[in-house]
């Protein structure tokens, strides 16, 4: 017959069991351990990558928040500086406007006083001018 069960089957089974035990000790366990270690390493790298990615996103968000806060603070400082500069300019403008009005008032008082003095001496000056012109005319030889 093609397949016959005889006494060699027990030796073949024993041979197979010894071969499988040696295969398990020499090849399957070390390869399984290496695969398990490799899988743990890959999972660790994957976890580290995810952790790093998450941390990078957190840091980007934090940096953006800090930039926004700095931008707001800078805008507040600029607005405050503009306000202070505007106040200072208004004070300077008011001071110079006051000085200008005082100068104008002083000039008007001076002009008013000079006009009043000139009008008070108007008759005297016109007589003196007339005498001076008359003296010049009389001093010149007749032509």
C-alpha positions, 0 to 999 in steps of 0.5 A: 500500500501507499501509506502503511502504518508500521513501526517507523511512524513512531520514530518519525513522530519522535524525529518530528517532535525533536526537530520541532523542539530544536526549531523552536529553541534555535529559531522560533523563540529567538525570532519571536523575541526579536520580532517582539523587541522590534515591535516594542521599539517601533511602538516606542518610536511611534509613541515618541513621534506622537508625543513629540508632534503633540508637544510641537503643536503645544509649543506652536500654540504657546508661541503664537499666544505669546506673539499675540500677547506681545503684539497686543502689549506693543499696540498698547504701548504705541497707543499710550505713547501716541496719547502722551505725544498728543498731550505733550503736543497740545501742551506745547501748542497751548504754551506757544499760543499763549505766548503768541497771544501775549506777544500780539497783545503787547505789540498792539499796546505798543502800537496803540501807545505810539499812535496815541503819542503820534496823534498827541504830537501831530500838531507840533510835528506838522508845524515843525515840518511846515517850518522846515519846508518853508525854510528850505524853500526860502533858502533856495535861490529863485530860478 
